[in-house]
Amino acid sequence: MSENEIFDKGDNAPVEPKPKRKLSEKQLENLKKGREKMALKRAEEKEKMAKLKKDEKASKEHQKIKSTGLKKKRMAIKEINKQKQDDILATLMEKEKHKEERSNLFDTLKVKCYGTAKNVKEYNQMKVALDGIDEDTLHDEKKLRAYAKKVLEPFEVKRLETIKE
């Protein structure tokens, strides 16, 4: 006998299936119950998985909406801050313009005051009095009035005396 003959079992020969084992009624009932139980278990698992997927999807959508909301809030805050900055800048520009106008007006008034001086001594006294006014005093109405009262009073007294005469 050759090696091939030993392992060759005759593939051409018809293979008869084994007869199925016969189950009793009780075994069939238990098999049916087991299959129903497993089907129910699979359905519950499937439901759980579907619910998890749905929850996960809802969570992702919620996060997306939340992040979009945060982006909108941030943009709104940036816009509000930009508007506040613009308002502050406009106010500062206006104040600066007002200060500049006031300085120009003061310089004009200085020149007029110097022009009213009758002699060099009076001119020098006016110059000392008017040069004593700094930026803070010039832009603060109360300080300016107090300074003017204190320093310019002698000039006013002289003018009043000249008017009476």
LOVODO-245249 format. One record per residue (C-alpha): residue number from 1; residue in three letters; x, y, z. Coordinates in steps of 0.05 Angstrom, whole numbers, always signed. Layout:
<nodes>
- NUM,ALA,X,Y,Z
...
</nodes>
This chain:
<nodes>
- 1,MET,+0,+0,+0
- 2,SER,+25,+67,-18
- 3,GLU,+23,+129,+22
- 4,ASN,-31,+160,-20
- 5,GLU,-76,+101,-11
- 6,ILE,-73,+106,+64
- 7,PHE,-95,+178,+66
- 8,ASP,-142,+175,+8
- 9,LYS,-209,+155,+36
- 10,GLY,-246,+159,-28
- 11,ASP,-274,+228,-39
- 12,ASN,-321,+200,-90
- 13,ALA,-359,+159,-40
- 14,PRO,-426,+190,-18
- 15,VAL,-424,+216,+53
- 16,GLU,-486,+199,+92
- 17,PRO,-506,+251,+144
- 18,LYS,-512,+229,+215
- 19,PRO,-583,+221,+237
- 20,LYS,-605,+279,+282
- 21,ARG,-615,+265,+353
- 22,LYS,-688,+265,+373
- 23,LEU,-705,+312,+431
- 24,SER,-760,+301,+480
- 25,GLU,-818,+350,+489
- 26,LYS,-789,+378,+553
- 27,GLN,-721,+388,+520
- 28,LEU,-754,+424,+462
- 29,GLU,-793,+469,+510
- 30,ASN,-730,+486,+548
- 31,LEU,-693,+499,+483
- 32,LYS,-749,+545,+461
- 33,LYS,-748,+582,+528
- 34,GLY,-672,+589,+524
- 35,ARG,-677,+617,+453
- 36,GLU,-731,+667,+474
- 37,LYS,-690,+687,+534
- 38,MET,-628,+699,+491
- 39,ALA,-669,+737,+439
- 40,LEU,-696,+781,+494
- 41,LYS,-626,+791,+522
- 42,ARG,-600,+810,+453
- 43,ALA,-657,+858,+442
- 44,GLU,-643,+891,+510
- 45,GLU,-569,+897,+492
- 46,LYS,-587,+926,+425
- 47,GLU,-633,+976,+459
- 48,LYS,-579,+995,+509
- 49,MET,-529,+1005,+453
- 50,ALA,-579,+1047,+413
- 51,LYS,-594,+1089,+475
- 52,LEU,-519,+1098,+488
- 53,LYS,-507,+1119,+416
- 54,LYS,-567,+1166,+419
- 55,ASP,-542,+1196,+485
- 56,GLU,-472,+1202,+458
- 57,LYS,-498,+1236,+396
- 58,ALA,-541,+1283,+437
- 59,SER,-482,+1297,+482
- 60,LYS,-439,+1314,+421
- 61,GLU,-494,+1360,+394
- 62,HIS,-500,+1392,+463
- 63,GLN,-425,+1403,+466
- 64,LYS,-427,+1432,+395
- 65,ILE,-484,+1479,+413
- 66,LYS,-450,+1497,+478
- 67,SER,-383,+1512,+444
- 68,THR,-419,+1552,+391
- 69,GLY,-455,+1590,+446
- 70,LEU,-389,+1603,+480
- 71,LYS,-359,+1628,+415
- 72,LYS,-417,+1674,+405
- 73,LYS,-411,+1699,+477
- 74,ARG,-336,+1711,+468
- 75,MET,-349,+1748,+403
- 76,ALA,-403,+1790,+437
- 77,ILE,-356,+1805,+495
- 78,LYS,-301,+1824,+446
- 79,GLU,-349,+1869,+409
- 80,ILE,-373,+1902,+473
- 81,ASN,-301,+1912,+496
- 82,LYS,-283,+1942,+429
- 83,GLN,-342,+1989,+433
- 84,LYS,-322,+2009,+504
- 85,GLN,-251,+2021,+480
- 86,ASP,-277,+2063,+423
- 87,ASP,-321,+2103,+471
- 88,ILE,-264,+2114,+519
- 89,LEU,-218,+2133,+461
- 90,ALA,-271,+2182,+435
- 91,THR,-279,+2212,+504
- 92,LEU,-204,+2219,+512
- 93,MET,-198,+2251,+443
- 94,GLU,-254,+2299,+461
- 95,LYS,-220,+2317,+527
- 96,GLU,-154,+2326,+491
- 97,LYS,-188,+2371,+439
- 98,HIS,-221,+2410,+495
- 99,LYS,-154,+2418,+531
- 100,GLU,-121,+2441,+467
- 101,GLU,-176,+2492,+454
- 102,ARG,-172,+2516,+525
- 103,SER,-96,+2522,+521
- 104,ASN,-102,+2561,+456
- 105,LEU,-155,+2606,+487
- 106,PHE,-111,+2617,+548
- 107,ASP,-52,+2635,+504
- 108,THR,-95,+2686,+467
- 109,LEU,-119,+2715,+533
- 110,LYS,-47,+2719,+558
- 111,VAL,-28,+2760,+498
- 112,LYS,-87,+2806,+508
- 113,CYS,-69,+2814,+582
- 114,TYR,+2,+2830,+565
- 115,GLY,-24,+2882,+515
- 116,THR,-62,+2918,+570
- 117,ALA,+0,+2928,+613
- 118,LYS,+16,+3001,+619
- 119,ASN,+90,+2994,+637
- 120,VAL,+145,+2942,+641
- 121,LYS,+136,+2930,+715
- 122,GLU,+62,+2914,+707
- 123,TYR,+79,+2870,+647
- 124,ASN,+130,+2831,+688
- 125,GLN,+81,+2822,+745
- 126,MET,+28,+2796,+697
- 127,LYS,+78,+2750,+664
- 128,VAL,+98,+2720,+732
- 129,ALA,+24,+2713,+751
- 130,LEU,+3,+2681,+685
- 131,ASP,+64,+2636,+679
- 132,GLY,+47,+2608,+747
- 133,ILE,-13,+2574,+717
- 134,ASP,+3,+2501,+700
- 135,GLU,-36,+2450,+659
- 136,ASP,-75,+2423,+719
- 137,THR,-96,+2492,+742
- 138,LEU,-115,+2512,+671
- 139,HIS,-161,+2452,+660
- 140,ASP,-193,+2452,+729
- 141,GLU,-245,+2507,+732
- 142,LYS,-245,+2514,+808
- 143,LYS,-169,+2517,+814
- 144,LEU,-166,+2568,+758
- 145,ARG,-218,+2613,+791
- 146,ALA,-183,+2609,+859
- 147,TYR,-115,+2624,+827
- 148,ALA,-143,+2682,+787
- 149,LYS,-175,+2712,+849
- 150,LYS,-111,+2706,+889
- 151,VAL,-61,+2729,+837
- 152,LEU,-99,+2777,+794
- 153,GLU,-132,+2815,+852
- 154,PRO,-79,+2869,+856
- 155,PHE,-89,+2885,+782
- 156,GLU,-164,+2890,+792
- 157,VAL,-155,+2938,+851
- 158,LYS,-110,+2982,+808
- 159,ARG,-161,+2982,+752
- 160,LEU,-218,+2999,+800
- 161,GLU,-177,+3058,+827
- 162,THR,-164,+3083,+757
- 163,ILE,-238,+3077,+740
- 164,LYS,-259,+3116,+803
- 165,GLU,-211,+3172,+786
</nodes>
